[in-house]
């Protein structure tokens, strides 16, 4: 339908995506997470015992639903294509870095918007860091940054990640004792698994149709003053804002639930997420969606995010939220890793520019 590609159509799809998040939040998911990609990958990694943070262990069906939803629409539109580049290990590293930044901030780019819609002032500070990070990545895009062309691979290769996660989902039903399950904290808050799966499927359809990407939309503004991809994000924000006001969740405060007030680290962590998102070709949400369309690079990036979640909690990198008894924010390990991540991102960016220029010279 051509109308879905217009700004009105994109806004409508964004509104529907926002309604999906309202349903999930009302049905049991953490209210200011709803469908946070980084948080849900972290919880899923914990459920598979990749880390032992007791409050963040639950296999989230929404992630599988998003992948299957994008795959289904790509197949229906005959746009599914298995591809792979020669730099998949860099994508794996970028996936790790995306998760490091997200868990120091305590949320991915999608949760940033959800927190903004609840009046969380620390999220607006994080937005400033995200803009700088995307701007830095865009600078290297203008210089010619590229990790090489994508080559067509065996069609079955693109199905591996969806099949793997489908198998894990089935095991959570048939053999639940194999997994860890939170009894308190955000991991203990969840909607019905079938509702979650269906909601993820629909969100996957929408994210595929709108090319939803929080870093990519800002990059397009910097590159071409194109605001089109911000339209569905505006729809999500509007619906969540109205929902929060109606149910009494909206309040201007230094930091909302499961967030921290460390201004410097909120900026730095989202700088890392924005920069890494541009270099990887998309934010965490976009990586999930692309992994369903046959992109091995995106699938490797998603696996990197699972790895990053495990590393973050096993080595005390993730931040702690602000509470009446604690300021919150990252400990020394998280702080050091943020600077290491920035160094690695600049190295990858310069490498990508050099590789692209060498290819042009041939």
C-alpha positions in Angstrom: 0.0 0.0 0.0 1.5 3.3 -1.2 -0.1 5.2 1.6 2.1 3.4 4.2 5.2 5.0 2.6 3.8 8.6 3.0 4.5 10.6 6.2 0.8 10.1 7.2 1.2 6.4 6.8 4.5 6.3 8.7 2.9 8.3 11.5 0.0 5.9 11.6 2.3 2.9 11.8 4.3 4.7 14.6 1.0 5.2 16.5 0.2 1.5 16.1 3.7 0.6 17.4 3.1 2.9 20.4 -0.2 1.2 21.1 1.6 -2.2 21.0 4.0 -0.9 23.7 1.0 0.4 25.8 -0.5 -3.1 25.6 2.7 -4.8 26.7 3.2 -2.3 29.5 -0.3 -2.7 30.7 -0.1 -6.5 30.4 2.9 -6.9 32.7 6.1 -5.7 31.0 8.1 -3.0 32.9 6.2 0.2 32.2 9.1 2.3 30.9 10.7 -0.5 29.1 7.7 -2.1 27.3 9.8 -3.3 24.3 13.4 -2.2 25.1 15.5 -4.2 22.7 18.7 -4.0 24.7 17.0 -4.8 28.0 15.1 -7.7 26.5 18.3 -9.2 25.0 19.9 -8.8 28.4 17.0 -10.6 30.1 17.1 -13.4 27.5 20.9 -13.8 27.9 20.3 -14.1 31.6 17.5 -16.7 31.1 20.0 -18.8 29.1 22.5 -18.4 32.1 25.0 -16.3 30.2 25.0 -14.1 33.3 23.8 -14.5 36.8 22.2 -11.2 37.6 19.1 -12.6 39.3 16.9 -9.6 38.6 17.4 -9.8 34.8 16.6 -13.3 33.7 13.6 -14.0 31.5 13.5 -15.2 27.9 11.6 -12.4 26.1 9.4 -13.7 23.2 9.2 -10.2 21.8 12.8 -10.4 20.3 11.9 -13.6 18.4 8.6 -12.1 17.3 10.4 -9.0 15.9 12.8 -11.2 13.9 10.0 -13.4 12.6 7.8 -10.4 11.8 10.5 -8.7 9.7 11.3 -12.0 8.0 7.7 -12.7 7.1 7.2 -9.3 5.5 10.5 -9.5 3.7 9.5 -12.9 2.2 6.0 -11.6 1.4 7.5 -8.6 -0.5 10.1 -10.9 -2.1 12.8 -8.7 -0.6 14.4 -11.4 1.6 18.1 -11.9 0.6 20.8 -13.7 2.5 23.9 -11.5 2.5 27.3 -11.3 4.3 30.3 -9.0 4.3 34.0 -9.8 4.9 34.0 -7.9 8.2 31.6 -9.9 10.4 33.9 -9.9 13.4 33.8 -6.1 13.4 30.0 -6.4 13.4 30.3 -8.7 16.4 32.5 -6.2 18.2 30.1 -3.4 17.4 27.2 -5.4 18.8 29.1 -5.8 22.0 29.8 -2.1 22.1 26.2 -1.2 21.5 25.2 -3.3 24.5 28.0 -1.9 26.7 26.7 1.6 26.0 23.1 0.7 26.4 23.6 -1.0 29.7 25.7 1.9 31.1 22.8 4.2 30.1 20.3 1.6 31.2 18.3 1.3 28.0 18.7 1.3 24.2 17.6 4.0 21.8 13.9 2.8 22.0 13.9 3.0 25.8 15.4 6.4 25.5 12.3 7.6 23.8 10.0 5.7 26.2 11.8 7.4 29.2 11.5 10.8 27.5 7.8 10.2 27.2 7.6 9.6 31.0 9.3 12.9 31.9 12.7 11.3 32.8 15.1 14.2 32.5 18.2 11.9 32.5 16.9 10.6 29.1 17.0 14.0 27.6 20.6 14.3 28.7 21.2 10.9 27.1 19.6 12.3 23.9 22.3 15.0 23.8 25.0 12.3 23.9 23.2 10.2 21.2 23.0 13.3 18.8 26.8 13.8 19.3 27.5 10.1 18.7 25.4 9.9 15.5 27.0 13.2 14.3 30.4 11.7 14.8 29.5 8.6 12.9 28.0 10.7 10.2 31.2 12.6 9.8 33.0 9.4 9.0 30.2 8.4 6.6 30.8 11.6 4.7 34.5 10.7 4.6 33.6 7.5 2.9 33.3 5.0 5.8 32.4 1.5 4.7 33.0 -2.0 5.9 32.8 -3.4 2.4 30.1 -4.5 0.1 27.6 -7.2 1.0 27.8 -10.4 -1.0 25.0 -12.8 -1.5 25.3 -16.0 0.6 23.4 -19.2 0.9 19.7 -18.5 1.6 19.8 -21.0 4.6 22.4 -18.8 6.3 19.9 -16.1 6.9 17.5 -18.5 8.7 20.1 -19.6 11.3 19.4 -16.9 13.9 15.6 -17.1 13.7 15.8 -20.9 13.9 18.2 -20.8 16.9 15.9 -18.4 18.8 12.8 -20.3 17.8 14.4 -23.5 19.2 15.2 -21.7 22.5 11.7 -20.4 22.8 10.3 -23.9 22.3 12.6 -25.2 25.0 11.4 -22.5 27.5 8.0 -24.1 27.1 9.0 -27.8 27.0 11.9 -27.7 29.4 11.6 -24.6 31.6 14.0 -26.0 34.2 16.9 -25.5 31.8 16.6 -21.8 32.2 16.9 -19.2 34.9 13.8 -17.1 35.8 13.8 -13.9 37.9 11.6 -13.8 40.9 12.1 -10.1 41.5 13.2 -7.0 39.5 12.5 -6.2 35.8 13.0 -9.8 34.8 10.1 -10.9 36.9 7.8 -8.4 35.1 6.4 -9.8 31.8 3.3 -10.1 29.7 1.8 -13.4 28.6 4.4 -15.1 26.4 1.9 -15.6 23.5 0.8 -12.0 23.7 4.4 -11.0 23.8 5.2 -13.1 20.7 2.3 -11.7 18.7 3.1 -8.1 19.8 6.7 -8.7 18.7 5.5 -10.0 15.3 3.4 -7.0 14.6 6.1 -4.6 15.8 8.5 -6.5 13.5 6.1 -5.9 10.5 5.9 -2.2 11.4 9.7 -1.7 12.0 10.4 -3.4 8.6 7.8 -1.3 6.7 9.0 2.0 8.3 12.7 1.1 8.3 12.6 2.1 11.9 16.0 3.1 13.2 16.7 5.6 15.9 20.3 6.3 14.9 19.6 6.0 11.2 16.8 8.6 11.4 19.1 11.1 13.0 21.9 10.3 10.5 19.5 11.0 7.6 18.8 14.4 9.1 22.5 15.2 9.4 23.3 13.8 5.9 20.4 15.0 3.8 18.0 17.0 6.1 15.6 14.2 5.6 13.2 13.9 8.6 11.0 11.1 7.2 12.3 8.3 9.4 11.7 10.4 12.5 7.9 10.4 11.8 7.2 6.8 13.2 9.3 7.6 16.2 7.2 10.7 16.8 4.1 8.5 16.7 5.6 6.1 19.4 6.6 9.0 21.6 3.2 10.7 21.3 1.2 7.5 22.2 3.5 6.7 25.2 3.3 10.3 26.4 -0.5 10.2 26.3 -0.5 6.8 28.0 1.8 7.9 30.8 -0.3 11.0 31.5 -3.5 9.0 31.6 -2.2 6.4 34.0 -0.2 8.8 36.1 3.2 7.6 35.1 4.3 11.0 33.8 6.4 13.2 36.1 9.4 15.4 35.5 12.1 13.9 37.6 15.9 13.6 37.6 15.7 9.9 36.8 12.7 7.6 36.4 12.6 3.9 37.4 15.7 1.9 36.5 17.7 4.9 35.5 20.5 7.0 37.0 21.4 10.7 37.4 25.1 10.6 36.4 25.0 13.3 33.7 28.5 12.7 32.3 27.9 8.9 32.0 24.5 9.3 30.5 26.0 11.5 27.8 29.1 9.3 27.2 27.1 6.0 27.1 24.6 7.3 24.5 27.5 8.8 22.5 28.8 5.3 22.3 25.4 3.9 21.3 25.0 6.6 18.6 28.5 6.2 17.2 28.4 2.4 17.2 24.9 2.4 15.7 26.0 4.5 12.7 29.1 2.3 12.1 27.1 -0.9 12.5 24.4 0.3 10.1 21.6 0.6 12.6 20.5 0.8 16.2 19.7 -2.3 18.3 16.1 -2.3 17.0 17.3 -2.0 13.4 19.8 -4.8 13.8 17.1 -7.1 15.1 14.9 -6.3 12.1 17.7 -6.7 9.5 18.7 -10.0 11.0 15.2 -11.3 10.0 15.7 -10.2 6.4 18.8 -12.4 5.7 21.6 -10.1 6.8 24.3 -12.2 8.4 26.1 -9.0 9.5 23.0 -8.0 11.5 22.7 -11.5 12.9 26.3 -11.4 14.1 25.7 -7.9 15.5 22.7 -9.3 17.5 24.8 -12.2 18.8 27.4 -9.5 19.8 24.6 -7.8 21.8 23.9 -11.1 23.6 27.6 -11.4 24.3 27.8 -7.8 25.4 24.9 -8.3 27.9 26.7 -11.3 29.4 30.0 -9.5 29.7 28.3 -6.4 31.2 26.7 -8.3 34.0 29.5 -10.8 34.6 32.2 -8.0 34.9 30.2 -5.3 36.7 30.0 -3.0 33.6 26.2 -2.3 33.7 25.1 0.7 35.7 23.0 0.5 38.8 19.9 2.6 39.0 19.6 5.6 41.3 17.7 4.9 44.5 17.2 6.6 47.8 20.3 4.8 49.1 22.5 5.1 46.1 23.4 7.6 43.4 23.7 4.9 40.8 25.5 4.9 37.5 28.5 2.8 36.3 31.2 1.5 38.5 34.9 1.8 37.6 34.7 -1.1 35.2 31.9 0.4 33.2 33.6 3.8 33.2 36.9 2.4 31.9 35.1 0.3 29.2 33.2 3.3 27.9 36.6 5.0 27.1 37.9 1.8 25.6 34.8 1.5 23.5 35.2 5.1 22.2 38.9 4.3 21.2 37.7 1.1 19.4 35.0 3.0 17.6 37.4 5.6 16.3 39.7 2.8 15.2 36.9 1.1 13.3 35.8 4.4 11.8 39.3 5.2 10.5 39.8 1.6 9.3 36.5 1.8 7.4 37.4 5.1 5.7 40.9 3.7 4.8 39.4 0.5 3.4 36.9 2.4 1.3 39.5 4.7 -0.1 41.8 1.8 -0.9 39.0 0.0 -2.8 38.3 3.2 -4.8 42.0 3.4 -5.7 42.1 -0.1 -7.2 
